[in-house]
Amino acid sequence: MLGPNKVPAPAVSLQFTTVALDKTPVMATSAKAMKLYDYLLANYETKSLSGMMAKESWNTDMSERVYQWTGKYPAINTFDYGHLAWSVAGANWINYGDITPVKEWADKNGIVSCMWHWNVPKEAPADYITLWSGEQDMPADWSQSVQLNNDAAKAIFATAKVGDVVRVAVKDVEEGAQAAFKHGSTWAGITPEYEYFDITGDFTMPITEDILTVLKENGLIVGGHHYVATGIYLEGEGITGVPDLGTGYAFYKDETNFDASNALIEGTWENKFFVQDLASVAGYLKLLKEADIPVLWRPLHEAAGKWFWWGKDATSFKAIWIAMFDYFKAQGLDNLIWVWTAETGDEDWYPGDQYVDIIGSDIYSKDVETCASRYVAISATYGNKMITLSECGSVGKISEQWAAGARWSWFMPWYDGEEEDGTPIVHADEAWWKDAMEQSYVITRDQVPSME
């Protein structure tokens, strides 16, 4: 080569290698999940799938709004298991056991994505279960009682065992006060010795086999006279209280004492909830597997941001991710495609190629250039994985991002909401969505083929 003055330029030697995308998912072996993965591969960097986040949890409301704006549905709808504890407890407003909204979406060739804002207890739970708390006066005429014979109480008694104890906390005990533990249906003494007995303070009833049978089938009534009942509790070895569903759970690290480094240590309260929650969410995911629905599974997101409890440190995070992966694999959840969310410069948090299918990036309030540079940086670090805009809000238009080189596998704005003072929060307005859906390289639900 000659330089500007026709003088030979110094020789330059360049060497480079290319990295091929991983062709096989790390866990998914179901036919539909394999086809979905292949579909993502076939479109990567030539097309981008549109996606939308569910309104808070378990619906397609925001995708319906996108349709109203643009006449097209997003290709992907993301559901969230964030209200797991409430669903398990049988709340009447959320039930992940009813997969109707997910199945209806999938039946129309919509792609299903799921994530999990994992709410855990804020504090170490008490070593007892509260059956009732309040203040019930027991007058001289025996006219008042505390009745623990409803379904909720029977559900707690169903977890009891021989040797556990029912304890009644009291105050204002008068001379000659008596109490009674009564059969939940017949109102007779649950056993003869508990028909009437004198008390001077808190009193208890050890659970025998006969008593346990009555409690499970009929519940319990606590009565008496000349005292005030303030609480009734189930106590015993291995019993752990249930946090209050209104105030007892959180997923932000600064709102809970749940220590991620204890999650895998047997005998800790963190481990108990970790294990039971994994089992619960696995059970719900199995419903999707049984319905033959492949799932883009994105748990434990934004870990390196350190604002969620699972973001304590890289070591505990990776251990939790791998424990979840191994457990779900053992449970036969072969319909999951695993998506890990990267932050900036968080390679130490990466679980490893054998545990991750796709790398996501969550971007809020950034311009086009920042979005494009994030795509380039992540692609350079994880060249063998597809890269996706797994969450976004108030970012540059998709057409502008695409032109700048951000070739996301899919994009997914967060659902809109409002501040505490009622000020609207809009992550992607009508104009943003119209721009996205007008692009020839953006895939909408009507363009997604069947994965049969």
N, C-alpha and C positions, 0 to 999 in steps of 0.2 A: 504494500500500500504506500502511496506517495502522499506526503504532507502538502500543505498549501504552497510551499516553495519548490515543489517537485522533488523534494529530498525524501528518500525512503523513511517512513515512520517506523518507530520501534515496534517490534512484533508484540502482539498481545494474544495470549492464549486464554480461552474461556471454556469452562467446564460446567455442566449442569446436569441434573437428573430430574425426571418427572416422577410424581407420586400418583399412583392410580387410586381412585376411590374404592373403598371397601365394598365388595360386591355381595357379601353375605351378612345379614343381620346377626347381632351377637346372641340373641335369645330366640327370636321369632322363627318358628318352623311351621306354623299353620299356613295353609295354602293361600288364604287371603292376605295374611300379613306379609308373606313373601312377595305376593303380587304388588301390594302397596309399596313395599320397599323398592322393588324393581321400577315401579312407576315413578317414584321420586327420583331414582337414579337417571331414568331416561329423560326426564325433564330438567335435570339440574343444570343451571347456568344458561338454559335456553328459554325456560318458562318459569314463572313463579306462581305458586298457589295462593289464593286469597284465603284468609282465615279471620275468625272473629271470636272473642271471648264471651262466654255465657254471662248473663246478668247475675253476678254474685255466685252462682253455683250450678244449677241443674236445669237448664232450659236453653232455648234457641231464640230468645226474645230479641237480642241485638242483631242476630242474623236476619230476623224478620224485618227489622228496621232498615238494614242495608238493602234488602229486596225492595222495600217501599221507596227508597231513594233512587235505586239504580235499575230496578227490574231484573236483577240477578242476585242469586244467593252466593255467599262465600263458599269456597270448596271445603273449608274446614270449620268445624265448630268445636271450641274447647270447653270442656266441662271441668268442674273443680270438686274434689272430695273434702273441701275445707270444713264442712259441717258434719264430719264423721261422727263425733260424739253425740250430736243431737239425733242423727239418723239411727244410730245404734240404740239410743234410749227410747226411740219410738215417737219422736216429735211429729205432730200432725202437719207440719209445714215443710218437711224435707224427708225424703225416703229414697236413698240410693238403691234400695232393693227394687224400686219401680223404675225399670230401664226404658220406659215408654218413650221419653223424649230423645234418648240416645238411639234407640232402635228406629224410630220414625225418621231420624236424620240419616242413619246408615242405609235404610231401605230406599232412600232417594239418591243413593250413591254419594251422599255426603261423607267426607272423611272425619273420623272421630279422633279428637285429641283430648287427653285428660291430664290434669295436674293436681297438686295437693298442697293447699295451705294447711300444714299439719299443726292443728291446735293441740296443745298438751296442757296438763295442769299447771297452774301458776305456782303452786306450792306443793311440798310433799304432803300427800293426803293423810288424814288421820288414820289411826289403827282401829277404826270402828266405822260402821255405817249408820248414818242417821236415819232412823225410821220415821221419826216425827220430832219437830221442835216447835215450841210456842209457849203458851201459858194457859193451862186448863185447870180451873178451880174444881175440886172435887168436894161438893157440899155434903152436909150431914145426911141428906135424904137419898144419897146414891144416884142422883138424877143425871149426873154427867159422866162422861167417859171419853177415852181416846180410842177410836175404832181404826184398826189396822187390818181391815179385811177386804181392801180393794185390790185391783190387779197389780198396782205398783208395789204395794206391800208384799203381796204373795210372790212377786218376782224376786224381791230381796230375800224372802224366806227360802225361796228355791235354791239359793246359793249357800244357805246355812248348813251346818253339819252338827252331828252329835258332839257335845262338849262345848259348843259355843254358848254364849250367855246373852239373854235379853236384860238390859239394864235400864231402869227408870230413874231419871234425875228429878228431884223434888225440892220444894222449899215450903216454908210456912207450915210445917208439920205440927198439928195440934195434939194434945194428949188424947190417947185413945184412938188415934188414926188407924185406919185399916186400908188394905189394898186388895185387889183381886186380879188375877190373870184369867180371862175368860175365853172360851171357845169362840172363834170368830163368827160362827153361824148360830149356835144354839144358846149362847150366852151363859151356859153352865161353866163351872170352873174347868179350866183346860185339863186339869187333873184335880182330884179331891183336895190335895194339900194346898192348892192355890185358889180355892173357892173364896176364903177370907183368911187374912193373916195380918197381924199387927206390924206396924212400921214406925220407925223413929227418924228415918232419913231415906236416902237412896236405897232402892231394893232391886233384887235380881232374880232371874229364873234360869238356871242351867237347863240346856236343851237335851232331853232324852230322845230315844227313838220314837216313843209314842207322841211326845210333844212335837217333834219335828214333822211327823205325819200330819198332825192337825194344822200346824203353821202353814205348811205348803199347800194344803187343800182348802183351808178355811180362814186362815189368818188369825188375828189376835185382837182382843178387846181388853184394854186396861181400865179398871175402875177403882172404886174405893170411896173414902170419905175423909174429910178434915185434913186435906193437904192440897198442894198445888203442883201439878206435873209440869215440868219444864223441858223434858226431852226424853226420847226413848231410842235406845241404841242397840245394835247388834255387835257384839264383841267376840273375839276369838283369834286363835293363831292363824295368821295368814290373811286375815280380813283387812281390806283396804277401803277407806271411804271413797265415795264418788264425788268429784268436784261439782260445785254448783254450776249448772249449765248456763246460768245467766252471767256469772261473774268469774267463774273459776278456771277459764281456759284462755290461752293466748298462743300466738306463734312468733311474735316479735321477741327477740332475745332480752331486751331490757324490761319486758313485762312478765317474765317467768323465771323461776329458779331452776327450771329443768336444765340439767347439765348434760350436754351432748356426749361428753366423755364417759358418762356413766350409763349411757343407753344400752351398751352391750355387756355390762357387768352384772352378772346374775346376783340377785339379792337386793339390788337397789330399786327404789321406787320408780326411777326413770326406766329401768329395764322392763319392769312389769308392764308399764303403759306402752312402751315401745313394742313389746312382743304382742300385746293384745290388739294394738292398733294395726300392726302389720297383718295380723290374722283377719281383722275386720275388713280392711280395705282389699285384701286379697280375695275375701269372700265376695265382695261387690264386683271386683274385676272379673271373677270367674263367671258372673252372670253375663258379662259381655263376651267372654270366651265361648260360653255355651250358646250364645246367640250368633256365634261366628262373626263377631265384629272385631276387626283389627284396630289397635289403638296406638296412637303416637303418645307415649307415656313420658311425661316431663315432671318428675318429682324433685324435691329438694333444690329448688331453683335459687339462683342468685346467692349461692352459699358464700362466696368470697366477699360479698358486700358486707357480711357479718351483722346484718340487721335481723336475721331470723335465727331461732335457737340452734338450727343445724349448722350455722355458720360460726361456731365457736373457734375452730381452727381446722387446718387442712387435714390433719391426721384423723381426728374424730369424724370429720365429714366423709372422707373416703371410706373409712371403716363402716359407717352407717350405710352409705350407698351400696357397698359390696354386700353387706349383710342383707339388705333389701333385695338386691339382685339375686343372690343365692337362694333366699327364701322363696321368692316368686318363681324362680326356675324349678325348685323342688315341688312347688304347688302346681306345676304344669301350665303356667301362664305363657303359652307359646304364641300369644297374639299381640305381644307388646314390642314396640319399637322404641328404644330408649333414647331420650333426648336430654343431654346435659347442658346447663346454661353457664356460659363463660362470662366472667367479668374481665377487666383489663389486667393483664400481667398476672394471671392466677394459675399458671401451669402446675404449680404445686398442689392444686386442688383437684386436678383431673384424675378421675378414678382409674383411667387406663383404657386403651383401645378395645380390650376384650369385654368392657362393661358399657360401652357407649356406641350408639349408632350414628347420632347426629349431634352437631354442636349448635346450640342456640345462643342468641345475644338479645338481651332486653335493653331497649334504648328509649329514653324519654327526653323530650324537650331538647333535641339536638338538630342541627341543620343537616343539609344533604351531604356536605363535605365530611362531617363527622361520622355520619352513617356509613358512607362509602369507605372511609379510612378504617372503620371498625371491621367492615367486611374483609378488607384486604389483609388486615393484621391477623384476624382469626384464621383466614384461609392459609396464610403463610405458616401459622403454628400447627394447624390441624389439617394439613393438605389431603389426607386420606379420608376425611369425613365431609359430608354435606353440611353446609352452613345455613342457618335459618334465622330470620328475625322473629324470635319466639314470643316477644312482647314488644309493643311500641305505643307511643302516645306523643302527640304534638311533635312529629318529625316531618321532614321534607316529603313531598309527594313521591309516590312510588315511581312515576315516570321520570322524575329528576334523579332519584336514587339509582334507577336502572341505567340511565344515561351516564351517571358518574361511576359505574362499574360495580354497584352493589347488587349482585345477582342472587339474592336470597332464595332458598328452596321454597319457603313460604313466608308470609308476613301476617302478623296478628295484632291489631290494635286492641287495647284493653277496653272494657266496657265503660261507658260514661256514668258519671255519678254527680255528687254535689258535696261541697264543703259543709262543715257543721253549721255555718250561717245560712246555708241554702244556696250559696253561689254555685252555679253549674260547673262541672268539670267535663270538658269535652276533649277526648283524646284523638278523635278522628271525625271531622264534620262531614256534611253532605258533599261539599266540594272535593274534599280529599278522597272520599270513596268513589265519586263519579270519575275522577281522574284515574284511580286504580283500575276500576272495572272497564274503562274504555281502552285499555292497552291490549294489544293483540297477544302479548306474551303473558298476560295474567289469566290464570285458569279459574273459572267459576264452577259452581257445583254442577251445572248442566253439562259441563264438558268433561267431568270426571267419569271414566269408564267403570263398568261393573268389575269388581274384583273376583267374580265367580270363576 
